[in-house]
Amino acid sequence: MDETERTSRAHDLDVTVWVGKHGIESVVDELNDQLADNDLVKVKFLRAARGGTDTEALATDLAEEVNAKIHDTRGHTAVLYR
């Protein structure tokens, strides 16, 4: 999938993974499962997860944990892919 197609598909995705007060470690298994089944997964970082950390840093940490890449971050949401 090229960048243009990925951008188009990412826009229409619903959030399917929410990172909350238990942090990124609590969603690693679920995100791995979703990335195995889907090209793109949209992740929302709730206020409790962010604390003083920005979304980009959290998304980077999460992507490293699941061996994925970040397509885009906007607001408190990131789109990951493999």
N, C-alpha and C positions, 0 to 999 in steps of 0.2 A: 504494500500500500504506500503510495507516495504522500508527500507532505500535504498537498492540496486536498486529497481525498480524506486524509486523517483529520484535517482541520474541519472539513465539512461534516464528517461523522461525529466528531467530538462535540460540536455545537448542539447536536440533537440528543446527546446522551443524557440519561437520568443518572443522578448520583446513586451508586449502589453500595458504597462503602463509606461509613462515617467513623471518623477518628474522634474519640471523646476523651474523658478524663483518665482512662487507662492507657492512653498513648498509642503509639504506632505498633508496639509489640503485640497488642491485643487483636490487631486486624491482619497480621502478616499471613496467617494460614488462609483466611477467607480471601484475601487479595490474590494470593498465589492460585487458589482454585478458580477465581474469576478470570485471571489473566490466562489460565490454561484453556478456558472456554471462549474467551472474547478477545478481540483485537485491541480494544480500548476499554479502560475502566475509569470512571469518574469518582474521585474521592473528595469528600468534604471534611475539612478540619474544623471541628466545633471549638467554641471559645475555651472550653475546659482543656482541650488538647494544646491549644496555642500558648497559653500562659504569656510569657514574654518573647516567644519565638515566632518568627514570621513564617508564613505558609510555604514560601520557597525552600526554607531550610528544612522544614518538616517533610515536605514532598521529596526533597533530595535524600534525606535519611530513609524514608520509606521505600523509595525506588531502589536504593542500594540493598535494603533488606530482602527485596523480592526479585532482585536482578532484572529490573525494568528500567525504562527510560521515561523521562518526563516529556510529554508532548507540549503541555501548556499549563500555566497556573494563572488563575484570575480570581481576585478576591480571596476567598478562603477555600477555593476548590482547585484541584489539580487533576489532569488527565494523564494516566500512565499507560504505557504499552510495552510490548516485548518485540 
